[in-house]
């Protein structure tokens, strides 16, 4: 993994030309960083979320992507576990997504660096990019958290994510997305 002290910085365009979309890397502040290595629990969670969200998103004329490049700026390319958009954003299916998705979901792996990246770094990056809805799903501890981007007068930065939902079980209804049965999610992950 590259570190900011030793790595040569590159632009998002250079990164996208150099690293194929199938690699487990991201670009953060111009530095190539190692992505997470998803395990079975992570992938089972992602599959369930995709299958559950797909009809809801498509019904609004939108689309979903998993593990695709999202260019957040001239030196930042993240690879969210799941992105959804339904507000008419333009997209090129063969290139990095450059528009602002409506929803980004990260499935949190148990490694401390992955927890920190999804709960702190990406939370900040996605909010700064204007993504209105951010969810984190932690299958090991069976927690789904929903964040909503809100204007907060008198704070720096002015826009911040506010956690509006943190649930471990039962039926939930997030402000963007279908009704979710968390018990069914966790059961499917453990199958």
N, C-alpha and C positions, 0 to 999 in steps of 0.2 A: 504494500500500500504506500502510495506517495504521501509525503508530508509537506506542508507549506514551506518549510525551511529548505528542503532539498529539491523540490520539484520545479521543473520548468513550467511556467504558466502558459496556458493556451486559451484561445477563444472558443466559443461554442461551435463555431463553424469548423475550426481545426479539429476539435474533439469529435464532432459528428463525421468528419471525413476520415479520421484515423481509427476510431473504435467502432466496430460493427455493432448493430443494435442488439445482437445476441450476447454481448459481453456483460459481465456483472460489474460495470463501472459507471460512475457518475462524474460530473464535473462540478466542483464547488469552488467558487471564487477563482476560477482559472486553473485549479489543481485537480488532476484525476484522482479520484478516491475509489477504493474498493467498495463494491456493493455488498449487500447481504447474500448469504447462501441459503436460499429457502429450503426448508425441510418439509416433510410430509404434512405436519400439522398446519404449517403456513399455507401450503398449496391447497389442501382440502378446504381451508377457510376461504381462500381466494376463489376457488371454484364455486362454492356455495353462494358467496356474495355476487359473483358475476351472474350466475343462473337466476338468482332472486331479483337482482336489479334490472336485468336485461329487458324483460317485458315492460317494466315501468318506464325505463328510459326510451325504448323504441316507440312506446305509445305516445311520447311527447316529441317524436321526430328526431330523437338524439341517437347517440352511439356510445359504445364503451370500448375502452382499450385496456389491456393488461400489459404491464411491464414494458411500456413504450416510452420513448424519450420525450420529455417535456422541457422545452427550452424556456427558462425563466428570465434570461437576460443574456448579455453579450459574453459572459464568462460562467454561466450556470446552466447545466443540463441535469435534471433529475429524472429518475425512472420510477414513478409511482407504481405501486402494485396494481391500482385500478384508477382509471380516469373516466368520468362520464360528462357528457355535455348535451344539452338540449335547448340551448338558447340561440341556435343558428350560427355558432362559431364556424368559420371556414376551417377545413382540414384537408391536408394532403395525406392520403393513406400510405404513401411511400416515404414520407419524411418525418422529422421530429415535429411534434405538435407545438405550435407557437402561439396559438390563441389561448385564452384563459378558460380552462374547463369549469363547469359548474360544481363539480364534486371531485375530490381526490380522496382515496382511501389507502391507508398504509396498514398492512398486517404486520404487527410487531413481533419480531423474532426475539428469543430470550437473551441473546448476547448483549452485554451492557452497551457496547458501541452502537448497536442497532437500536436499542431502546432510546438512547440519547439522541441519535440522529432523527428518529421519527417523532419523538416527543418534544424536542427542542429545536434542532436545526431546521428540519423540514416544516415544522409548525410555523416558524418565523418566515422561511422562504415562501411558502405557499400563501401566507397572509399578505406579505409584501407584494406578491404577484397579483393579488386581487381575487384569488379563488374564494368564492363565497362559502363553500361547505367543505369541511375537512373532517374525516372520520379516522379514528385509530381503532384497530381491533386487535386485541391481545388474546389469542386462543389459549395460551398456557394458563392464564389467570381468568379466562372467560369474562372479559370486559370489552364492551363496545362503548366508545366515547364519541360524541357528536359535538363539533365545534362550529360556530357560526361567526363569520367575519362581521365585526361591528365597529362603528365609529365611536371612539372614546375621547371626548373632549378633555383637553388638558393633560393628556398623557403623550409620551413619546415611545413608540410611534403612535400616530393618531388612530390608525386602524389596528385592531387586535382581534384575535380569536377569543371568543367567550365559550367556555364549555357549557353547553345547555342540556346535555344528557350524558349520564354515565350509568350504564345498566349491565347487570350480569345475567339476568334471566327474564323470562316472560315475553310478552308481546309488547313491542315498542313501535312508535310512530314518529320517525324523525321528520323535521320540517321539509326536507327534500328527499324523496325516495319512498318506496313502498313500506307497508307495515311489515315488520320483521319479527320472526319468532326465534328469539335467541336460544331457547331450549332446543329447537330443531337444528340450529346452526351448530351448537356444541355437540349434539348427538351425532351429526353427520361427520364432524371432525374426528370423533373417537371411533367411528366404524372401522 
